[in-house]
Amino acid sequence: MDDIVVGTDGSRGAEAAVHKVIELAQGSGATVHLVCAFASPGMLERLGMTARQESVDMRGVAADVLARDERRFEEAGFQVQTYARAGDPADMILDVAGEAKAGLIAVGARGHSGLRRFMLGSVSSKLAHHTSTSLLIVHDD
């Protein structure tokens, strides 16, 4: 199987996507490329916030989310590469999919609320409209 890009943000939907990819591709030899996007200081400023107001290291949060999912994939026997990138999540997922020449992109149907929702928008919808790569959208029901 080709490489697989998995978008993650720590939400239930993203966790469902991680589990579904493990279920469907375990033993395939695919490399998983985990992508977690986060708000840059400029994006926070446009929202009228500063990193200090958020009192959260966005890159650090992304790294924590990636580390947890990376362990899950490694325990299932996958080779994993991780990407914590500032910017629009759909754009970052598309960039990594292009770089990796991925055969599949997997994401959850819904992400976080609040600031995360602004950042995510409708990632699955944007991906569906802007990728020629196969797309798996996983519901967390």
C-alpha positions in Angstrom: 0.0 0.0 0.0 1.1 3.6 -0.6 1.9 6.0 2.1 -1.0 7.3 4.2 -1.4 10.8 5.6 -3.5 11.0 8.8 -4.6 14.4 10.0 -4.9 14.6 13.8 -5.9 17.2 16.3 -6.6 15.0 19.4 -10.3 15.1 18.9 -12.6 12.0 19.0 -12.9 12.2 15.2 -9.2 12.2 14.7 -8.8 9.3 17.1 -11.4 7.4 15.1 -9.4 8.0 12.0 -6.2 6.7 13.7 -8.0 3.5 14.8 -9.6 3.0 11.3 -6.3 3.3 9.5 -4.7 0.8 11.9 -7.6 -1.6 11.3 -7.5 -1.2 7.5 -3.8 -1.0 6.8 -2.0 -3.0 9.5 0.5 -5.3 7.9 0.4 -3.4 4.6 3.9 -1.9 4.8 2.5 1.6 4.4 4.3 4.5 6.1 2.0 6.8 8.0 2.6 10.5 7.9 0.9 12.1 10.9 0.0 15.8 10.5 -1.1 18.2 13.2 -1.6 21.9 12.3 -1.5 24.7 14.8 -2.2 28.4 14.9 0.8 30.6 14.2 1.2 33.8 16.2 0.0 35.8 13.2 -3.2 33.7 13.0 -3.8 34.3 16.7 -3.3 38.0 16.2 -5.9 38.0 13.4 -8.3 36.5 16.0 -7.5 39.3 18.4 -5.5 36.9 20.7 -1.9 36.5 21.6 0.0 33.4 22.5 0.2 34.8 26.0 -3.6 35.2 26.2 -3.9 31.6 25.1 -1.2 30.6 27.6 -0.6 27.6 25.4 2.4 26.6 23.4 0.6 25.6 20.2 3.6 23.8 18.7 3.9 21.9 22.0 0.3 20.9 22.0 0.7 19.6 18.5 3.8 17.7 19.4 2.0 16.0 22.3 -0.9 15.0 20.1 1.5 13.7 17.5 3.5 11.7 20.0 0.4 9.9 21.4 -0.8 8.9 17.9 2.8 8.0 16.8 3.0 5.5 19.6 -0.3 3.9 18.6 0.9 3.5 15.0 4.3 2.2 16.0 2.8 -0.3 18.4 0.7 -1.5 15.4 3.9 -2.0 13.3 3.8 1.1 11.1 6.7 3.3 10.2 5.7 6.8 11.1 6.8 10.4 10.3 5.3 13.3 12.1 4.7 16.9 11.0 3.7 19.8 13.3 3.1 22.8 11.1 1.7 26.2 11.6 -1.2 27.0 9.2 -4.5 25.9 7.9 -5.0 22.1 8.7 -6.3 21.2 5.3 -3.5 23.0 3.5 -0.9 21.3 5.7 -2.4 17.9 5.1 -2.5 18.5 1.3 1.1 19.7 1.4 2.3 16.6 3.2 0.3 14.3 1.0 1.9 15.9 -2.0 5.4 15.6 -0.5 4.9 12.0 0.4 3.0 11.1 -2.8 0.5 9.5 -0.5 -2.2 7.1 -1.8 -4.6 7.9 1.0 -5.5 10.8 3.3 -7.5 9.9 6.4 -9.2 12.4 8.8 -12.0 12.5 11.3 -15.3 14.0 10.3 -15.3 16.5 13.2 -12.5 18.2 15.1 -12.3 20.4 18.2 -14.6 23.3 19.0 -13.7 26.9 19.9 -10.4 28.2 18.6 -9.6 24.7 17.2 -12.9 24.8 15.2 -11.9 28.1 13.6 -8.5 26.6 12.7 -10.1 23.5 11.3 -13.1 24.9 9.6 -14.4 22.0 7.6 -11.1 20.2 6.9 -12.8 17.2 5.4 -14.9 19.3 3.1 -11.8 21.3 1.9 -9.9 18.1 1.4 -12.7 16.6 -0.6 -12.7 19.6 -3.0 -8.9 20.1 -3.3 -7.3 16.7 -3.5 -6.9 14.0 -6.2 -5.7 11.6 -3.5 -8.2 9.0 -2.1 -9.8 10.4 1.0 -11.2 8.5 4.0 -13.4 10.5 6.3 -14.1 8.6 9.6 -17.1 9.3 11.8 -16.6 8.7 15.6 -20.1 7.3 16.2 
